[in-house]
Amino acid sequence: MKHRNTIMICILTIAVSACGGKKSGSLEEKKGELAKLRKEINSLQERAKTLEAEIGKLDTAGAEGKLKLVEVLDIKPEVFRGFVEVQGTVDAEQSTIATAQMPGVVTRVAVAIGQQVSAGQILAEIDNSLIKQQVAQAQQQVDFLTTLYQKQKSLWEKGIGTEVQYLSAKNQKEAMEKNLAAANQQLNMSYIKSQISGTIESVDVKVGQTAAPGLPLFRVVNMSGVKVVTSVAETYVSKIHKGDLVNIHFPDLKKDKQGNITFVSRVIDPINRSFRCEARLQDATDLRPNMLAVLKVTDYEQKNAIAVPVNVIQNTGMGAELFVIENQHGNQWTARHRSVKTGRNSGDKVEILDGLKPGDRIITNGFQGLSDDQQVQIIE
């Protein structure tokens, strides 16, 4: 590689000298000059290749009489995927804030942080002594009117009494039953209950404090269903779809999880020009809401692709190149430059569109300083 760079410097020097020699002249003269210069460059390039080959043959043993050691990789077809990488956060599928339905003084807190609760379970109680008295009175009235109604009904069926007396007793009983139902409903509102099953994550109320509707008192989270939420730039709107495979990395846990995109918003946020995406996860025992996540959404997939490590690609004036080994002689192999056409990068790999085929062997370590046709030995 050092010799090639030297030759290229010479070529550039000649080019600069040739261009700077004459500052004026006709169009035909300049065309003639350019053709001559191109011919000289081609000649020097051919000479450079010849020198590299000769140096490779003469310098097979190295400074200590040993072959240069290299590591190689056998090229095999593989599934190559390209990714769109975005950041997101963990969110529970079920998470709620429990609040009071009526104002009043808290007389009892029935749960503690970390406790498991079920849907409908009482978390706290607001002073309801007066309401309980109203319920008891209403219940007493209902019992009394029910007895009157049953007696009046029995008499009416035997032809005793008037229809008005019977209907009046029935109406009074039904009206008081509605009053009792209303009192019980008001009593039920004095209890702060959990709307979902889950774990108590926060308790922000104490006995004796005043509660009011809308004031957050308890936070309940159910981590049995977890999703990762992210906002994706509008640029990728045509590349991300519902059902796409996604790899989710959690930096704090140093873990990766696999999932699929389960929701893609059809609305673009006019402020930050992004759209919302969600990916649901099943195994979430070690995750926490609002935890940072890095999503790699597969937006490109090629089966039977040829891919190589990015660091083996050498970008030169001639394009992308790498070293392959050919022509085995005992434990010796010949290192050869190979021009390749690269495609997309994905992590530490790059897709090769042209220049390699299955069965080729590329040098992944030890290619620095190699020359074309130099003899090498493989580290097994």
Summary of the structure (lengths in Angstrom):
residues: 380
radius of gyration: 41.0
end to end distance: 24.9
largest distance: 135.9
contacts: 1101
relative contact order: 0.18
helix: 30%
strand: 42%
